[in-house]
Amino acid sequence: MPRPSPTGEAPRRGRPGYDQETVLRCAIDLFNRRGYDGTSVGDLARELGLTKSAIYHHFPSKSYLLQAALSEALDALAKVIDTAVASEDGARESAYQRLESAVRQSVEVLVEHLPAVTLLLRVHGNSEVELDALRRRREMDAKLADLVRAAAEEGSLRSDIPPDLTSRLLFGMVNSLVEWYRPNGRYDTAAIADAVTRLAFEGLALRGR
Amino acid sequence: MPRPSPTGEAPRRGRPGYDQETVLRCAIDLFNRRGYDGTSVGDLARELGLTKSAIYHHFPSKSYLLQAALSEALDALAKVIDTAVASEDGARESAYQRLESAVRQSVEVLVEHLPAVTLLLRVHGNSEVELDALRRRREMDAKLADLVRAAAEEGSLRSDIPPDLTSRLLFGMVNSLVEWYRPNGRYDTAAIADAVTRLAFEGLALRGR
């Protein structure tokens, strides 16, 4: 759906009444609905009621739009993970606490950047931009697996599940949000973050407690 | 990749050397790689080294192939869930035990029918066949949420997470397998099923145990 410029100002000469951000939001939405390959710059221009050259005023190419979208998701997730890993030096928090924070803050990033993260999680490496995104995801997965390993080694996390498997299942659960979470739904971000951390760290069973 | 008929028999007149099953496997593979919309019956014929009419010998339409693929996944998952729910009458097993079995057996179905389940989980309701699959998925989700509720009510499952949220997170974790599980990888089905049930029911934390 076309959205007016957030500033509400009349379009200036040579600049359409849409800013870069609005074009990017609309592109992410179309990419998620129709797929990146199934969306042309012409489709995007039509959706916004603009000419193709007005789109190119903001973004040099469709691939640049994809890169901007994926970077939004990757940068937000990388910040969470790098913070969790970096604290290792200060050692003010245990690996367990830092892992729990990483899980909680990942939920927050997913909710806040839901369309961009949805796009990221559907990327299959069909172009250099997508391959680069997959590389960054793998780097983050490796850091998370290291953090799980550190928590197991400090004795606060169960060690009878291989750390890479724990990490995949844990963040598989977090990432499943893009399939079912809807903004303005029944549960807010805090309720979902609580549910995820309780389920993952404390478990669902009450028997024997 | 073209595969010869499993029977090894010479192709009969009017029947190519491929059975229905081989055509379906190849279709599911192509749908997953290129998307359903991005795959034509011509593509499938080319992939198998057949004519389009040979494909139509086995399946009346592309949509029929999609339906067969989605039914494979849905039928296998429905069997697991209906077994878990049906036992309620006999009451030989607690709701907790039946939920744990449903989780474990869902992992087994995902591994055994990985390509078909992958296709199912990517369906977005673009056709009547897809909408029907989404309806069946919603029915199964509702049954699983009821089972979670029953386990909480019998006092064996924590009740401070809303049952629908527990159910989504639990099966979101199971379903994440389609994103990272690779056949012949490091872990077999039993190892993954163990990891999922331990993480979900017992939790990752060792503190205070």
Interface residues (C-beta under 8 A of the other chain):
Chain A: G35 D37 G38 Y96 L121 G155 S156 L157 R158 D160 I161 P162 L165 T166 R168 L169 L170 G172 M173 N175 S176 L177 E179 W180 R186 Y187 A191 I192 D194 A195 V196 R198 L199 A200 F201 E202 G203 L204 A205 L206 R207
Chain B: G35 D37 G38 Y96 L121 G155 S156 L157 R158 D160 I161 P162 L165 T166 R168 L169 L170 F171 G172 M173 N175 S176 L177 E179 W180 R186 Y187 A191 I192 D194 A195 V196 R198 L199 A200 F201 E202 G203 L204 A205 L206 R207
